């Protein structure tokens, strides 16, 4: 009964891992202390979200993925090679990743395929991701 829900939650979880790894790359390359702290805070929230989704998958009788998968890993590798070095451009890239890939694609992944409790969890996570977008926009100003 929950096979579809588990599959969708695992797809969402892979996206969380992609975000965690992308933030790691940018945290290492940013020198500004305040911006680094904000990126670390956002990354920690993504780690918490990953743990919450993994726990939900387990509670549904499934096995959570533990990384972003081969395709996600390849995308992260390419992203590191093509990542901008200017701080403003880095923040724009992070913002796009959080908004387009983090929120918009996640909404499509889980659209209509979740039970009410799982949907409530994902909506709570996406609301926090929207706050991340606002934070990143402020950092760009």
N, CA, C and O atoms as a GROMACS GRO file, in nm:
protein
  564
    1UNK      N    1   0.081  -0.120   0.000
    1UNK     CA    2   0.000   0.000   0.000
    1UNK      C    3   0.086   0.126   0.000
    1UNK      O    4   0.052   0.224  -0.066
    2UNK      N    5   0.196   0.124   0.073
    2UNK     CA    6   0.280   0.243   0.084
    2UNK      C    7   0.399   0.243  -0.011
    2UNK      O    8   0.488   0.328   0.001
    3UNK      N    9   0.402   0.151  -0.105
    3UNK     CA   10   0.516   0.143  -0.197
    3UNK      C   11   0.538   0.274  -0.273
    3UNK      O   12   0.651   0.321  -0.285
    4UNK      N   13   0.430   0.332  -0.324
    4UNK     CA   14   0.442   0.457  -0.399
    4UNK      C   15   0.489   0.569  -0.308
    4UNK      O   16   0.574   0.650  -0.346
    5UNK      N   17   0.434   0.575  -0.187
    5UNK     CA   18   0.474   0.679  -0.091
    5UNK      C   19   0.622   0.666  -0.059
    5UNK      O   20   0.694   0.766  -0.060
    6UNK      N   21   0.668   0.546  -0.032
    6UNK     CA   22   0.809   0.522   0.000
    6UNK      C   23   0.898   0.561  -0.118
    6UNK      O   24   1.003   0.622  -0.099
    7UNK      N   25   0.855   0.526  -0.238
    7UNK     CA   26   0.933   0.560  -0.358
    7UNK      C   27   0.944   0.712  -0.373
    7UNK      O   28   1.052   0.764  -0.401
    8UNK      N   29   0.834   0.783  -0.354
    8UNK     CA   30   0.834   0.928  -0.367
    8UNK      C   31   0.916   0.994  -0.256
    8UNK      O   32   0.990   1.090  -0.281
    9UNK      N   33   0.902   0.943  -0.134
    9UNK     CA   34   0.981   0.998  -0.024
    9UNK      C   35   1.130   0.974  -0.046
    9UNK      O   36   1.212   1.060  -0.014
   10UNK      N   37   1.166   0.859  -0.100
   10UNK     CA   38   1.307   0.833  -0.130
   10UNK      C   39   1.359   0.925  -0.240
   10UNK      O   40   1.474   0.968  -0.234
   11UNK      N   41   1.277   0.956  -0.339
   11UNK     CA   42   1.318   1.051  -0.442
   11UNK      C   43   1.339   1.189  -0.380
   11UNK      O   44   1.436   1.258  -0.413
   12UNK      N   45   1.250   1.228  -0.291
   12UNK     CA   46   1.264   1.354  -0.220
   12UNK      C   47   1.391   1.354  -0.135
   12UNK      O   48   1.465   1.452  -0.131
   13UNK      N   49   1.416   1.242  -0.068
   13UNK     CA   50   1.534   1.228   0.018
   13UNK      C   51   1.663   1.241  -0.062
   13UNK      O   52   1.759   1.303  -0.015
   14UNK      N   53   1.667   1.185  -0.181
   14UNK     CA   54   1.785   1.201  -0.268
   14UNK      C   55   1.812   1.349  -0.294
   14UNK      O   56   1.927   1.392  -0.293
   15UNK      N   57   1.706   1.426  -0.316
   15UNK     CA   58   1.721   1.569  -0.338
   15UNK      C   59   1.778   1.639  -0.215
   15UNK      O   60   1.858   1.732  -0.228
   16UNK      N   61   1.738   1.594  -0.097
   16UNK     CA   62   1.793   1.652   0.026
   16UNK      C   63   1.943   1.626   0.033
   16UNK      O   64   2.020   1.716   0.068
   17UNK      N   65   1.984   1.506  -0.001
   17UNK     CA   66   2.128   1.473   0.000
   17UNK      C   67   2.205   1.555  -0.103
   17UNK      O   68   2.317   1.598  -0.078
   18UNK      N   69   2.144   1.578  -0.219
   18UNK     CA   70   2.209   1.661  -0.320
   18UNK      C   71   2.231   1.802  -0.264
   18UNK      O   72   2.338   1.861  -0.283
   19UNK      N   73   2.129   1.855  -0.197
   19UNK     CA   74   2.141   1.987  -0.138
   19UNK      C   75   2.249   1.994  -0.031
   19UNK      O   76   2.327   2.089  -0.026
   20UNK      N   77   2.252   1.893   0.054
   20UNK     CA   78   2.353   1.887   0.161
   20UNK      C   79   2.493   1.891   0.101
   20UNK      O   80   2.578   1.966   0.149
   21UNK      N   81   2.516   1.812  -0.003
   21UNK     CA   82   2.649   1.807  -0.065
   21UNK      C   83   2.681   1.936  -0.140
   21UNK      O   84   2.796   1.979  -0.141
   22UNK      N   85   2.582   1.996  -0.202
   22UNK     CA   86   2.606   2.123  -0.272
   22UNK      C   87   2.644   2.232  -0.172
   22UNK      O   88   2.736   2.310  -0.196
   23UNK      N   89   2.573   2.237  -0.061
   23UNK     CA   90   2.606   2.336   0.041
   23UNK      C   91   2.748   2.313   0.094
   23UNK      O   92   2.820   2.409   0.121
   24UNK      N   93   2.786   2.188   0.108
   24UNK     CA   94   2.922   2.158   0.158
   24UNK      C   95   3.027   2.222   0.067
   24UNK      O   96   3.124   2.281   0.115
   25UNK      N   97   3.007   2.208  -0.062
   25UNK     CA   98   3.102   2.266  -0.158
   25UNK      C   99   3.111   2.418  -0.139
   25UNK      O  100   3.220   2.474  -0.133
   26UNK      N  101   2.997   2.484  -0.130
   26UNK     CA  102   2.998   2.631  -0.120
   26UNK      C  103   3.048   2.678   0.016
   26UNK      O  104   3.116   2.780   0.025
   27UNK      N  105   3.015   2.606   0.121
   27UNK     CA  106   3.065   2.642   0.254
   27UNK      C  107   3.217   2.644   0.255
   27UNK      O  108   3.278   2.731   0.316
   28UNK      N  109   3.277   2.548   0.189
   28UNK     CA  110   3.424   2.539   0.184
   28UNK      C  111   3.485   2.653   0.104
   28UNK      O  112   3.600   2.691   0.129
   29UNK      N  113   3.411   2.707   0.010
   29UNK     CA  114   3.471   2.807  -0.078
   29UNK      C  115   3.439   2.952  -0.037
   29UNK      O  116   3.494   3.045  -0.095
   30UNK      N  117   3.350   2.972   0.061
   30UNK     CA  118   3.311   3.107   0.103
   30UNK      C  119   3.401   3.154   0.217
   30UNK      O  120   3.420   3.082   0.316
   31UNK      N  121   3.454   3.273   0.204
   31UNK     CA  122   3.540   3.330   0.308
   31UNK      C  123   3.464   3.418   0.407
   31UNK      O  124   3.504   3.429   0.523
   32UNK      N  125   3.355   3.479   0.363
   32UNK     CA  126   3.278   3.568   0.449
   32UNK      C  127   3.217   3.489   0.565
   32UNK      O  128   3.138   3.397   0.543
   33UNK      N  129   3.254   3.524   0.688
   33UNK     CA  130   3.213   3.450   0.807
   33UNK      C  131   3.061   3.444   0.822
   33UNK      O  132   3.006   3.337   0.847
   34UNK      N  133   2.994   3.558   0.806
   34UNK     CA  134   2.849   3.563   0.824
   34UNK      C  135   2.778   3.475   0.720
   34UNK      O  136   2.688   3.398   0.755
   35UNK      N  137   2.818   3.485   0.596
   35UNK     CA  138   2.756   3.406   0.489
   35UNK      C  139   2.783   3.258   0.512
   35UNK      O  140   2.695   3.174   0.494
   36UNK      N  141   2.906   3.226   0.551
   36UNK     CA  142   2.940   3.086   0.579
   36UNK      C  143   2.849   3.031   0.689
   36UNK      O  144   2.799   2.919   0.678
   37UNK      N  145   2.827   3.109   0.795
   37UNK     CA  146   2.741   3.065   0.906
   37UNK      C  147   2.597   3.042   0.859
   37UNK      O  148   2.533   2.946   0.900
   38UNK      N  149   2.548   3.130   0.774
   38UNK     CA  150   2.412   3.114   0.722
   38UNK      C  151   2.401   2.988   0.636
   38UNK      O  152   2.303   2.914   0.646
   39UNK      N  153   2.500   2.965   0.552
   39UNK     CA  154   2.500   2.845   0.468
   39UNK      C  155   2.508   2.718   0.554
   39UNK      O  156   2.444   2.618   0.525
   40UNK      N  157   2.588   2.724   0.660
   40UNK     CA  158   2.598   2.610   0.751
   40UNK      C  159   2.465   2.584   0.820
   40UNK      O  160   2.424   2.469   0.838
   41UNK      N  161   2.397   2.691   0.859
   41UNK     CA  162   2.266   2.676   0.925
   41UNK      C  163   2.166   2.610   0.830
   41UNK      O  164   2.093   2.518   0.869
   42UNK      N  165   2.163   2.656   0.707
   42UNK     CA  166   2.072   2.598   0.608
   42UNK      C  167   2.107   2.452   0.584
   42UNK      O  168   2.018   2.367   0.576
   43UNK      N  169   2.236   2.423   0.571
   43UNK     CA  170   2.278   2.285   0.550
   43UNK      C  171   2.234   2.196   0.667
   43UNK      O  172   2.189   2.083   0.645
   44UNK      N  173   2.248   2.245   0.788
   44UNK     CA  174   2.207   2.167   0.906
   44UNK      C  175   2.056   2.139   0.902
   44UNK      O  176   2.012   2.030   0.940
   45UNK      N  177   1.979   2.235   0.856
   45UNK     CA  178   1.835   2.214   0.844
   45UNK      C  179   1.805   2.107   0.739
   45UNK      O  180   1.714   2.027   0.757
   46UNK      N  181   1.880   2.106   0.629
   46UNK     CA  182   1.862   2.001   0.528
   46UNK      C  183   1.899   1.864   0.586
   46UNK      O  184   1.833   1.765   0.554
   47UNK      N  185   2.001   1.859   0.668
   47UNK     CA  186   2.038   1.732   0.732
   47UNK      C  187   1.926   1.684   0.824
   47UNK      O  188   1.894   1.566   0.827
   48UNK      N  189   1.868   1.776   0.900
   48UNK     CA  190   1.756   1.742   0.987
   48UNK      C  191   1.637   1.691   0.904
   48UNK      O  192   1.573   1.593   0.940
   49UNK      N  193   1.610   1.759   0.794
   49UNK     CA  194   1.499   1.717   0.706
   49UNK      C  195   1.525   1.577   0.652
   49UNK      O  196   1.434   1.494   0.646
   50UNK      N  197   1.649   1.550   0.613
   50UNK     CA  198   1.683   1.417   0.561
   50UNK      C  199   1.657   1.311   0.668
   50UNK      O  200   1.603   1.204   0.637
   51UNK      N  201   1.694   1.340   0.792
   51UNK     CA  202   1.669   1.244   0.900
   51UNK      C  203   1.519   1.223   0.921
   51UNK      O  204   1.475   1.110   0.945
   52UNK      N  205   1.441   1.329   0.914
   52UNK     CA  206   1.297   1.318   0.934
   52UNK      C  207   1.231   1.235   0.823
   52UNK      O  208   1.145   1.152   0.850
   53UNK      N  209   1.273   1.259   0.700
   53UNK     CA  210   1.216   1.183   0.588
   53UNK      C  211   1.259   1.037   0.596
   53UNK      O  212   1.178   0.947   0.572
   54UNK      N  213   1.384   1.012   0.630
   54UNK     CA  214   1.432   0.874   0.645
   54UNK      C  215   1.353   0.801   0.754
   54UNK      O  216   1.316   0.685   0.737
   55UNK      N  217   1.327   0.869   0.863
   55UNK     CA  218   1.249   0.809   0.971
   55UNK      C  219   1.107   0.777   0.925
   55UNK      O  220   1.052   0.672   0.958
   56UNK      N  221   1.047   0.868   0.848
   56UNK     CA  222   0.912   0.845   0.796
   56UNK      C  223   0.910   0.723   0.704
   56UNK      O  224   0.818   0.642   0.710
   57UNK      N  225   1.010   0.711   0.620
   57UNK     CA  226   1.019   0.595   0.530
   57UNK      C  227   1.027   0.466   0.611
   57UNK      O  228   0.959   0.368   0.581
   58UNK      N  229   1.110   0.466   0.713
   58UNK     CA  230   1.122   0.349   0.800
   58UNK      C  231   0.990   0.317   0.868
   58UNK      O  232   0.951   0.200   0.878
   59UNK      N  233   0.921   0.419   0.915
   59UNK     CA  234   0.792   0.398   0.982
   59UNK      C  235   0.687   0.340   0.889
   59UNK      O  236   0.591   0.278   0.933
   60UNK      N  237   0.705   0.362   0.759
   60UNK     CA  238   0.613   0.306   0.659
   60UNK      C  239   0.657   0.167   0.615
   60UNK      O  240   0.592   0.105   0.530
   61UNK      N  241   0.767   0.117   0.672
   61UNK     CA  242   0.816  -0.016   0.639
   61UNK      C  243   0.916  -0.020   0.526
   61UNK      O  244   0.949  -0.127   0.476
   62UNK      N  245   0.966   0.096   0.484
   62UNK     CA  246   1.062   0.102   0.374
   62UNK      C  247   1.204   0.120   0.421
   62UNK      O  248   1.230   0.135   0.541
   63UNK      N  249   1.294   0.118   0.327
   63UNK     CA  250   1.436   0.140   0.353
   63UNK      C  251   1.476   0.272   0.287
   63UNK      O  252   1.468   0.284   0.165
   64UNK      N  253   1.518   0.371   0.367
   64UNK     CA  254   1.556   0.499   0.308
   64UNK      C  255   1.690   0.492   0.234
   64UNK      O  256   1.780   0.419   0.275
   65UNK      N  257   1.700   0.568   0.126
   65UNK     CA  258   1.827   0.579   0.057
   65UNK      C  259   1.924   0.653   0.150
   65UNK      O  260   1.881   0.724   0.240
   66UNK      N  261   2.054   0.634   0.126
   66UNK     CA  262   2.151   0.702   0.213
   66UNK      C  263   2.244   0.795   0.137
   66UNK      O  264   2.345   0.839   0.190
   67UNK      N  265   2.210   0.824   0.012
   67UNK     CA  266   2.285   0.923  -0.066
   67UNK      C  267   2.198   0.973  -0.180
   67UNK      O  268   2.081   0.935  -0.192
   68UNK      N  269   2.255   1.057  -0.264
   68UNK     CA  270   2.176   1.117  -0.372
   68UNK      C  271   2.164   1.028  -0.495
   68UNK      O  272   2.100   1.066  -0.592
   69UNK      N  273   2.224   0.912  -0.493
   69UNK     CA  274   2.216   0.822  -0.607
   69UNK      C  275   2.322   0.856  -0.711
   69UNK      O  276   2.387   0.960  -0.703
   70UNK      N  277   2.340   0.768  -0.807
   70UNK     CA  278   2.444   0.784  -0.907
   70UNK      C  279   2.424   0.911  -0.991
   70UNK      O  280   2.519   0.984  -1.017
   71UNK      N  281   2.301   0.936  -1.034
   71UNK     CA  282   2.275   1.053  -1.118
   71UNK      C  283   2.298   1.181  -1.037
   71UNK      O  284   2.359   1.275  -1.087
   72UNK      N  285   2.249   1.184  -0.914
   72UNK     CA  286   2.269   1.300  -0.830
   72UNK      C  287   2.416   1.324  -0.800
   72UNK      O  288   2.461   1.438  -0.795
   73UNK      N  289   2.490   1.216  -0.778
   73UNK     CA  290   2.633   1.227  -0.752
   73UNK      C  291   2.705   1.286  -0.873
   73UNK      O  292   2.794   1.370  -0.858
   74UNK      N  293   2.668   1.241  -0.991
   74UNK     CA  294   2.727   1.293  -1.114
   74UNK      C  295   2.693   1.441  -1.131
   74UNK      O  296   2.779   1.521  -1.169
   75UNK      N  297   2.568   1.477  -1.103
   75UNK     CA  298   2.528   1.618  -1.115
   75UNK      C  299   2.605   1.705  -1.017
   75UNK      O  300   2.645   1.816  -1.051
   76UNK      N  301   2.626   1.656  -0.896
   76UNK     CA  302   2.705   1.732  -0.798
   76UNK      C  303   2.849   1.749  -0.845
   76UNK      O  304   2.908   1.856  -0.828
   77UNK      N  305   2.905   1.645  -0.903
   77UNK     CA  306   3.043   1.651  -0.954
   77UNK      C  307   3.054   1.757  -1.064
   77UNK      O  308   3.145   1.839  -1.062
   78UNK      N  309   2.962   1.754  -1.158
   78UNK     CA  310   2.962   1.852  -1.267
   78UNK      C  311   2.940   1.991  -1.210
   78UNK      O  312   3.003   2.087  -1.254
   79UNK      N  313   2.852   2.002  -1.112
   79UNK     CA  314   2.825   2.131  -1.049
   79UNK      C  315   2.949   2.191  -0.986
   79UNK      O  316   2.970   2.312  -0.992
   80UNK      N  317   3.032   2.107  -0.925
   80UNK     CA  318   3.155   2.156  -0.864
   80UNK      C  319   3.252   2.207  -0.970
   80UNK      O  320   3.321   2.306  -0.949
   81UNK      N  321   3.256   2.139  -1.082
   81UNK     CA  322   3.347   2.179  -1.190
   81UNK      C  323   3.305   2.311  -1.253
   81UNK      O  324   3.390   2.389  -1.297
   82UNK      N  325   3.176   2.336  -1.258
   82UNK     CA  326   3.126   2.456  -1.326
   82UNK      C  327   3.080   2.565  -1.229
   82UNK      O  328   3.024   2.666  -1.271
   83UNK      N  329   3.105   2.545  -1.099
   83UNK     CA  330   3.060   2.640  -0.997
   83UNK      C  331   3.132   2.774  -1.012
   83UNK      O  332   3.252   2.778  -1.038
   84UNK      N  333   3.058   2.882  -0.996
   84UNK     CA  334   3.121   3.014  -1.004
   84UNK      C  335   3.213   3.038  -0.884
   84UNK      O  336   3.199   2.974  -0.780
   85UNK      N  337   3.306   3.130  -0.900
   85UNK     CA  338   3.398   3.162  -0.792
   85UNK      C  339   3.366   3.295  -0.725
   85UNK      O  340   3.410   3.319  -0.613
   86UNK      N  341   3.292   3.383  -0.792
   86UNK     CA  342   3.251   3.511  -0.735
   86UNK      C  343   3.138   3.487  -0.635
   86UNK      O  344   3.046   3.409  -0.662
   87UNK      N  345   3.144   3.552  -0.520
   87UNK     CA  346   3.047   3.530  -0.414
   87UNK      C  347   2.904   3.555  -0.458
   87UNK      O  348   2.816   3.473  -0.431
   88UNK      N  349   2.878   3.666  -0.527
   88UNK     CA  350   2.741   3.694  -0.572
   88UNK      C  351   2.689   3.585  -0.666
   88UNK      O  352   2.574   3.543  -0.656
   89UNK      N  353   2.774   3.539  -0.755
   89UNK     CA  354   2.735   3.433  -0.849
   89UNK      C  355   2.713   3.301  -0.775
   89UNK      O  356   2.624   3.224  -0.810
   90UNK      N  357   2.795   3.275  -0.674
   90UNK     CA  358   2.775   3.155  -0.593
   90UNK      C  359   2.639   3.159  -0.524
   90UNK      O  360   2.565   3.060  -0.525
   91UNK      N  361   2.607   3.273  -0.464
   91UNK     CA  362   2.479   3.287  -0.396
   91UNK      C  363   2.362   3.273  -0.493
   91UNK      O  364   2.260   3.214  -0.458
   92UNK      N  365   2.376   3.327  -0.613
   92UNK     CA  366   2.271   3.313  -0.715
   92UNK      C  367   2.253   3.166  -0.752
   92UNK      O  368   2.140   3.120  -0.771
   93UNK      N  369   2.363   3.092  -0.763
   93UNK     CA  370   2.356   2.950  -0.796
   93UNK      C  371   2.291   2.872  -0.683
   93UNK      O  372   2.208   2.784  -0.708
   94UNK      N  373   2.328   2.903  -0.559
   94UNK     CA  374   2.268   2.837  -0.444
   94UNK      C  375   2.118   2.868  -0.438
   94UNK      O  376   2.036   2.780  -0.413
   95UNK      N  377   2.083   2.994  -0.462
   95UNK     CA  378   1.943   3.035  -0.460
   95UNK      C  379   1.863   2.959  -0.566
   95UNK      O  380   1.753   2.911  -0.538
   96UNK      N  381   1.917   2.949  -0.685
   96UNK     CA  382   1.848   2.875  -0.792
   96UNK      C  383   1.832   2.728  -0.752
   96UNK      O  384   1.727   2.669  -0.774
   97UNK      N  385   1.936   2.670  -0.695
   97UNK     CA  386   1.928   2.531  -0.652
   97UNK      C  387   1.822   2.511  -0.546
   97UNK      O  388   1.746   2.414  -0.552
   98UNK      N  389   1.816   2.600  -0.450
   98UNK     CA  390   1.718   2.590  -0.342
   98UNK      C  391   1.576   2.609  -0.394
   98UNK      O  392   1.485   2.536  -0.355
   99UNK      N  393   1.558   2.707  -0.482
   99UNK     CA  394   1.424   2.741  -0.531
   99UNK      C  395   1.377   2.643  -0.639
   99UNK      O  396   1.273   2.579  -0.624
  100UNK      N  397   1.453   2.632  -0.746
  100UNK     CA  398   1.409   2.551  -0.861
  100UNK      C  399   1.419   2.403  -0.830
  100UNK      O  400   1.322   2.329  -0.846
  101UNK      N  401   1.536   2.359  -0.786
  101UNK     CA  402   1.556   2.216  -0.764
  101UNK      C  403   1.502   2.173  -0.628
  101UNK      O  404   1.441   2.067  -0.616
  102UNK      N  405   1.526   2.254  -0.527
  102UNK     CA  406   1.484   2.216  -0.393
  102UNK      C  407   1.334   2.222  -0.372
  102UNK      O  408   1.276   2.130  -0.313
  103UNK      N  409   1.271   2.327  -0.420
  103UNK     CA  410   1.128   2.345  -0.394
  103UNK      C  411   1.042   2.299  -0.511
  103UNK      O  412   0.958   2.211  -0.496
  104UNK      N  413   1.064   2.359  -0.628
  104UNK     CA  414   0.975   2.333  -0.741
  104UNK      C  415   0.978   2.186  -0.786
  104UNK      O  416   0.872   2.126  -0.807
  105UNK      N  417   1.096   2.130  -0.800
  105UNK     CA  418   1.102   1.989  -0.841
  105UNK      C  419   1.051   1.897  -0.732
  105UNK      O  420   0.988   1.795  -0.761
  106UNK      N  421   1.078   1.931  -0.607
  106UNK     CA  422   1.028   1.849  -0.496
  106UNK      C  423   0.876   1.848  -0.494
  106UNK      O  424   0.815   1.744  -0.469
  107UNK      N  425   0.815   1.962  -0.520
  107UNK     CA  426   0.670   1.968  -0.525
  107UNK      C  427   0.615   1.876  -0.634
  107UNK      O  428   0.513   1.811  -0.616
  108UNK      N  429   0.683   1.872  -0.747
  108UNK     CA  430   0.641   1.784  -0.856
  108UNK      C  431   0.660   1.637  -0.821
  108UNK      O  432   0.575   1.554  -0.853
  109UNK      N  433   0.771   1.606  -0.755
  109UNK     CA  434   0.800   1.467  -0.718
  109UNK      C  435   0.689   1.409  -0.631
  109UNK      O  436   0.644   1.297  -0.655
  110UNK      N  437   0.647   1.484  -0.532
  110UNK     CA  438   0.553   1.430  -0.434
  110UNK      C  439   0.406   1.464  -0.462
  110UNK      O  440   0.318   1.427  -0.384
  111UNK      N  441   0.381   1.531  -0.570
  111UNK     CA  442   0.246   1.578  -0.604
  111UNK      C  443   0.145   1.463  -0.608
  111UNK      O  444   0.149   1.377  -0.696
  112UNK      N  445   0.053   1.464  -0.511
  112UNK     CA  446  -0.057   1.370  -0.513
  112UNK      C  447  -0.025   1.226  -0.479
  112UNK      O  448  -0.115   1.142  -0.483
  113UNK      N  449   0.099   1.194  -0.446
  113UNK     CA  450   0.137   1.056  -0.424
  113UNK      C  451   0.163   1.020  -0.278
  113UNK      O  452   0.211   0.911  -0.248
  114UNK      N  453   0.132   1.112  -0.186
  114UNK     CA  454   0.167   1.088  -0.046
  114UNK      C  455   0.042   1.072   0.041
  114UNK      O  456  -0.065   1.125   0.010
  115UNK      N  457   0.060   0.999   0.148
  115UNK     CA  458  -0.045   0.989   0.249
  115UNK      C  459  -0.046   1.122   0.326
  115UNK      O  460   0.051   1.197   0.319
  116UNK      N  461  -0.153   1.151   0.399
  116UNK     CA  462  -0.163   1.280   0.468
  116UNK      C  463  -0.047   1.311   0.563
  116UNK      O  464   0.002   1.424   0.566
  117UNK      N  465  -0.002   1.214   0.640
  117UNK     CA  466   0.106   1.240   0.735
  117UNK      C  467   0.238   1.272   0.663
  117UNK      O  468   0.310   1.363   0.704
  118UNK      N  469   0.268   1.199   0.557
  118UNK     CA  470   0.389   1.224   0.480
  118UNK      C  471   0.380   1.360   0.410
  118UNK      O  472   0.479   1.433   0.403
  119UNK      N  473   0.262   1.392   0.358
  119UNK     CA  474   0.244   1.521   0.290
  119UNK      C  475   0.263   1.636   0.388
  119UNK      O  476   0.322   1.739   0.353
  120UNK      N  477   0.214   1.619   0.509
  120UNK     CA  478   0.231   1.723   0.611
  120UNK      C  479   0.379   1.745   0.640
  120UNK      O  480   0.423   1.859   0.654
  121UNK      N  481   0.457   1.637   0.650
  121UNK     CA  482   0.601   1.646   0.673
  121UNK      C  483   0.669   1.721   0.558
  121UNK      O  484   0.748   1.812   0.581
  122UNK      N  485   0.638   1.683   0.436
  122UNK     CA  486   0.701   1.744   0.319
  122UNK      C  487   0.662   1.892   0.308
  122UNK      O  488   0.746   1.975   0.275
  123UNK      N  489   0.538   1.924   0.334
  123UNK     CA  490   0.495   2.064   0.329
  123UNK      C  491   0.570   2.148   0.433
  123UNK      O  492   0.609   2.261   0.405
  124UNK      N  493   0.590   2.092   0.551
  124UNK     CA  494   0.665   2.162   0.656
  124UNK      C  495   0.809   2.187   0.610
  124UNK      O  496   0.865   2.294   0.632
  125UNK      N  497   0.869   2.086   0.547
  125UNK     CA  498   1.006   2.099   0.496
  125UNK      C  499   1.012   2.203   0.384
  125UNK      O  500   1.102   2.287   0.382
  126UNK      N  501   0.917   2.199   0.293
  126UNK     CA  502   0.917   2.295   0.182
  126UNK      C  503   0.893   2.438   0.231
  126UNK      O  504   0.947   2.533   0.174
  127UNK      N  505   0.813   2.453   0.336
  127UNK     CA  506   0.796   2.586   0.394
  127UNK      C  507   0.928   2.639   0.448
  127UNK      O  508   0.959   2.757   0.433
  128UNK      N  509   1.005   2.552   0.511
  128UNK     CA  510   1.135   2.595   0.562
  128UNK      C  511   1.230   2.624   0.446
  128UNK      O  512   1.312   2.715   0.454
  129UNK      N  513   1.220   2.546   0.338
  129UNK     CA  514   1.302   2.573   0.220
  129UNK      C  515   1.268   2.710   0.160
  129UNK      O  516   1.356   2.779   0.109
  130UNK      N  517   1.141   2.748   0.167
  130UNK     CA  518   1.102   2.881   0.119
  130UNK      C  519   1.167   2.990   0.205
  130UNK      O  520   1.203   3.096   0.154
  131UNK      N  521   1.181   2.963   0.333
  131UNK     CA  522   1.251   3.057   0.421
  131UNK      C  523   1.398   3.065   0.383
  131UNK      O  524   1.460   3.171   0.391
  132UNK      N  525   1.456   2.951   0.341
  132UNK     CA  526   1.595   2.951   0.294
  132UNK      C  527   1.609   3.042   0.173
  132UNK      O  528   1.707   3.116   0.162
  133UNK      N  529   1.513   3.037   0.083
  133UNK     CA  530   1.516   3.123  -0.036
  133UNK      C  531   1.516   3.269   0.007
  133UNK      O  532   1.592   3.349  -0.047
  134UNK      N  533   1.432   3.303   0.102
  134UNK     CA  534   1.428   3.442   0.151
  134UNK      C  535   1.561   3.482   0.212
  134UNK      O  536   1.610   3.593   0.189
  135UNK      N  537   1.620   3.394   0.289
  135UNK     CA  538   1.751   3.421   0.350
  135UNK      C  539   1.857   3.445   0.243
  135UNK      O  540   1.936   3.539   0.252
  136UNK      N  541   1.858   3.359   0.141
  136UNK     CA  542   1.958   3.372   0.034
  136UNK      C  543   1.937   3.503  -0.044
  136UNK      O  544   2.034   3.567  -0.085
  137UNK      N  545   1.813   3.541  -0.065
  137UNK     CA  546   1.786   3.667  -0.134
  137UNK      C  547   1.840   3.785  -0.053
  137UNK      O  548   1.896   3.878  -0.110
  138UNK      N  549   1.824   3.780   0.078
  138UNK     CA  550   1.877   3.886   0.164
  138UNK      C  551   2.028   3.891   0.159
  138UNK      O  552   2.087   3.999   0.160
  139UNK      N  553   2.093   3.774   0.153
  139UNK     CA  554   2.239   3.770   0.145
  139UNK      C  555   2.289   3.832   0.015
  139UNK      O  556   2.400   3.885   0.010
  140UNK      N  557   2.208   3.825  -0.088
  140UNK     CA  558   2.246   3.882  -0.218
  140UNK      C  559   2.237   4.035  -0.221
  140UNK      O  560   2.298   4.098  -0.307
  141UNK      N  561   2.163   4.094  -0.130
  141UNK     CA  562   2.142   4.239  -0.132
  141UNK      C  563   2.259   4.314  -0.074
  141UNK      O  564   2.257   4.437  -0.069
   0.00000   0.00000   0.00000
